[in-house]
């Protein structure tokens, strides 16, 4: 009878460990602070071995950068969607409301990460600070392209699309920051609606009729 040798795969991380590590780490960063949280604290909370952490991340900074990249990608996809839909959409207020709702919903889904970034993101380290600026400007650029298209189509008042993008994005982020801190007792849909109405008045949305 032949002996069967079972080959065991070594060094391949399980797919469910990465989000668990990230969630555990961000929760601890909010509770204890980034610099006060040790990798040992993270793996203890996640209930996994230390070696598994290093299969995914070299250090805490890389973990934050990875989470930040995923969040920025979700936000950029929202502006890509609006840019594609705008030429076909006659109800711009509804379209921008959907955009605001997608942004707010994305931040709400990642609210612990968002709270951490609002609270401590820029004090973590120079590399993360630079990445925050880079991702913010890339999202501004996406919004800028959207508003430039709206101005070119004659459905938004002429102006500086980059300044408009910064104002709109800044408004959404600031309002949601207060929401995360419990200073706004509103549903996300209501927040998106109010932000949309405010921003479209500022952008000078023209009637399509």
TILUM-672603 format. One line per field, with one value per residue (C-alpha): residue in three letters; z, x, y. Coordinates in pm, 1 decimal. Layout:
aa = [ALA_...]
c3 = [Z_...]
c1 = [X_...]
c2 = [Y_...]
REM end
This chain:
aa = [UNK_UNK_UNK_UNK_UNK_UNK_UNK_UNK_UNK_UNK_UNK_UNK_UNK_UNK_UNK_UNK_UNK_UNK_UNK_UNK_UNK_UNK_UNK_UNK_UNK_UNK_UNK_UNK_UNK_UNK_UNK_UNK_UNK_UNK_UNK_UNK_UNK_UNK_UNK_UNK_UNK_UNK_UNK_UNK_UNK_UNK_UNK_UNK_UNK_UNK_UNK_UNK_UNK_UNK_UNK_UNK_UNK_UNK_UNK_UNK_UNK_UNK_UNK_UNK_UNK_UNK_UNK_UNK_UNK_UNK_UNK_UNK_UNK_UNK_UNK_UNK_UNK_UNK_UNK_UNK_UNK_UNK_UNK_UNK_UNK_UNK_UNK_UNK_UNK_UNK_UNK_UNK_UNK_UNK_UNK_UNK_UNK_UNK_UNK_UNK_UNK_UNK_UNK_UNK_UNK_UNK_UNK_UNK_UNK_UNK_UNK_UNK_UNK_UNK_UNK_UNK_UNK_UNK_UNK_UNK_UNK_UNK_UNK_UNK_UNK_UNK_UNK_UNK_UNK_UNK_UNK_UNK_UNK_UNK_UNK_UNK_UNK_UNK_UNK_UNK_UNK_UNK_UNK_UNK_UNK_UNK_UNK_UNK_UNK_UNK_UNK_UNK_UNK_UNK_UNK_UNK_UNK_UNK_UNK_UNK_UNK_UNK_UNK_UNK_UNK_UNK_UNK_UNK_UNK_UNK_UNK_UNK_UNK_UNK_UNK_UNK_UNK_UNK_UNK_UNK_UNK_UNK_UNK_UNK_UNK_UNK_UNK_UNK_UNK_UNK_UNK_UNK_UNK_UNK_UNK_UNK_UNK_UNK_UNK_UNK_UNK_UNK_UNK_UNK_UNK_UNK_UNK_UNK_UNK]
c3 = [0.0_-104.8_146.8_48.5_119.0_189.7_78.2_308.0_172.7_385.4_408.2_229.4_443.4_484.0_314.7_629.2_840.9_670.3_735.2_1088.3_1155.6_1007.5_1204.0_1528.5_1472.5_1388.9_1691.4_1915.2_1754.4_1846.8_2199.2_2286.2_2013.3_1719.5_1886.4_2210.1_2032.0_1987.9_1725.5_2016.1_2115.4_1762.8_1730.2_2081.0_1993.6_1658.0_1829.7_1569.1_1570.3_1532.6_1219.9_1046.1_1093.8_904.4_617.6_542.7_684.6_766.1_1042.5_1172.3_922.9_628.7_775.0_786.4_434.0_303.0_471.0_345.3_-10.4_-4.3_126.2_-132.3_-410.9_-301.9_-295.9_-637.7_-788.5_-678.4_-881.6_-1179.9_-1167.8_-1157.9_-1442.2_-1662.4_-1568.8_-1604.5_-1985.3_-1974.0_-1656.8_-1681.5_-1307.6_-1184.5_-831.3_-800.8_-951.7_-712.3_-424.2_-517.2_-528.0_-182.4_-46.7_-188.2_-26.4_310.4_297.2_215.5_509.9_736.3_630.0_721.2_1013.0_1256.0_994.7_912.3_1281.2_1320.9_1016.2_1135.1_1485.4_1438.9_1071.5_1013.4_1333.5_1255.2_1033.2_734.3_480.4_585.8_590.8_234.4_125.2_284.0_83.6_-233.4_-199.6_-107.3_-413.2_-639.3_-519.9_-566.8_-922.7_-989.4_-857.8_-1051.6_-1376.6_-1295.9_-1226.8_-1530.2_-1744.2_-1585.2_-1657.6_-2015.1_-2063.4_-1934.1_-1638.6_-1375.1_-1348.3_-1488.5_-1226.4_-1109.3_-1099.7_-869.7_-607.2_-641.2_-590.8_-278.5_-133.4_-195.2_-70.1_229.4_317.6_299.1_509.8_772.6_809.5_833.2_1091.4_1316.7_1244.5_1354.9_1676.1_1755.0_1701.2_1423.0_1497.7_1136.3_910.4_638.4_366.9_522.8_553.1_185.8_84.6_281.4_164.7_-196.1_-176.0_-17.9_-263.6_-575.6_-477.1_-445.0_-781.3_-945.0_-1083.2_-1376.1_-1454.3_-1720.1_-1826.5]
c1 = [0.0_141.8_184.9_6.4_199.6_-15.1_153.8_80.2_87.9_305.1_314.1_-12.4_-236.6_-602.7_-826.5_-1025.5_-727.9_-643.2_-974.5_-977.4_-631.1_-724.3_-1047.5_-874.5_-592.5_-814.4_-1032.8_-725.3_-586.8_-909.2_-902.8_-533.9_-382.2_-167.8_170.2_57.0_-75.3_171.6_156.5_119.5_-200.0_-338.1_-273.5_-409.5_-734.4_-756.2_-670.5_-415.0_-44.2_219.6_357.5_23.3_44.2_373.1_227.5_17.1_197.3_552.7_440.2_147.1_212.3_170.1_-157.4_-291.9_-167.5_-340.1_-669.8_-638.6_-577.3_-890.4_-1102.1_-963.9_-1037.7_-1401.5_-1438.8_-1276.1_-1510.8_-1804.2_-1680.1_-1605.2_-1966.5_-2107.2_-1880.8_-2010.9_-2375.7_-2386.6_-2426.1_-2730.6_-2893.0_-3148.4_-3207.2_-2871.4_-2993.2_-3089.3_-2756.7_-2551.1_-2766.1_-2676.0_-2310.6_-2326.1_-2510.2_-2245.1_-1967.9_-2142.2_-2234.8_-1873.7_-1747.5_-2015.4_-1922.8_-1563.1_-1652.9_-1386.9_-1117.5_-1271.3_-1279.7_-917.6_-809.3_-999.4_-858.3_-500.5_-426.2_-179.8_14.0_92.5_391.6_520.6_449.7_86.6_49.4_181.6_-51.8_-349.1_-266.4_-216.6_-544.8_-734.4_-600.7_-678.3_-1040.5_-1050.7_-928.9_-1207.3_-1467.9_-1303.6_-1344.7_-1711.0_-1782.4_-1581.7_-1801.7_-2114.2_-1990.3_-1903.2_-2251.9_-2403.2_-2582.4_-2354.2_-2251.2_-1909.7_-1638.3_-1320.6_-1400.7_-1106.4_-1216.7_-1571.3_-1446.0_-1250.5_-1550.0_-1789.1_-1555.8_-1454.2_-1819.6_-1903.4_-1602.6_-1661.0_-2029.8_-1958.7_-1686.6_-1946.6_-2184.0_-1923.1_-1865.3_-2237.2_-2297.4_-2552.7_-2862.9_-2958.1_-2982.0_-2719.0_-2982.8_-3087.8_-2725.5_-2666.0_-2980.5_-2892.2_-2529.5_-2646.0_-2888.5_-2627.4_-2350.2_-2567.9_-2678.4_-2311.6_-2231.2_-2519.2_-2718.3_-2928.3_-3276.8_-3285.4_-3640.1]
c2 = [0.0_333.6_607.9_925.8_1240.6_1541.1_1859.1_2146.2_2498.2_2719.4_3095.3_3166.7_3389.0_3309.9_3561.3_3641.4_3747.2_4075.7_4256.5_4113.0_4252.7_4589.6_4613.5_4514.6_4762.0_5060.3_4987.6_4987.2_5303.1_5481.1_5341.9_5377.7_5593.0_5481.5_5523.4_5358.4_5047.9_4761.9_4490.5_4246.8_4430.5_4394.4_4021.9_3963.2_4141.0_3960.7_3628.5_3524.4_3449.4_3718.4_3556.2_3600.6_3977.6_3987.9_3785.9_4093.2_4396.0_4496.6_4731.5_4937.9_5215.9_4980.4_4855.3_5211.9_5285.0_4972.9_5066.8_5423.6_5306.1_5089.2_5377.6_5621.2_5372.8_5343.9_5722.4_5767.7_5509.4_5726.3_6022.2_5797.5_5679.9_6034.9_6146.3_5863.6_5919.0_6298.5_6328.0_6096.8_6226.6_6507.2_6540.2_6668.1_6728.7_6363.0_6255.1_6467.7_6348.6_5990.7_6096.1_6254.3_5950.9_5716.3_5922.6_5941.5_5571.0_5477.9_5680.4_5533.3_5179.2_5263.1_5487.0_5361.3_5424.0_5762.9_5859.7_5753.8_5956.1_6263.5_6228.8_6114.2_6048.1_6329.9_6264.6_5900.5_5969.3_6161.4_5887.0_5855.1_6233.6_6247.9_5969.0_6144.6_6456.3_6253.7_6064.5_6379.5_6562.4_6265.8_6269.7_6647.3_6593.7_6343.1_6586.0_6869.5_6675.0_6614.9_6981.8_7094.5_6869.5_7017.8_7369.9_7276.5_7130.4_7453.3_7296.0_7449.1_7812.0_7892.6_7905.7_7738.3_7364.5_7288.6_7539.0_7403.6_7047.2_7142.7_7326.8_7038.1_6765.7_6974.4_7031.5_6661.6_6560.8_6828.6_6748.7_6376.6_6440.2_6604.0_6315.8_6061.1_6253.7_6240.7_6611.8_6557.7_6351.9_6287.5_5984.7_5951.6_6001.6_6330.9_6444.1_6362.5_6551.3_6865.2_6864.0_6821.6_7112.5_7338.1_7248.1_7271.4_7619.9_7709.3_7549.5_7735.9_7442.2_7561.7_7440.9_7168.7_7255.1]
REM end
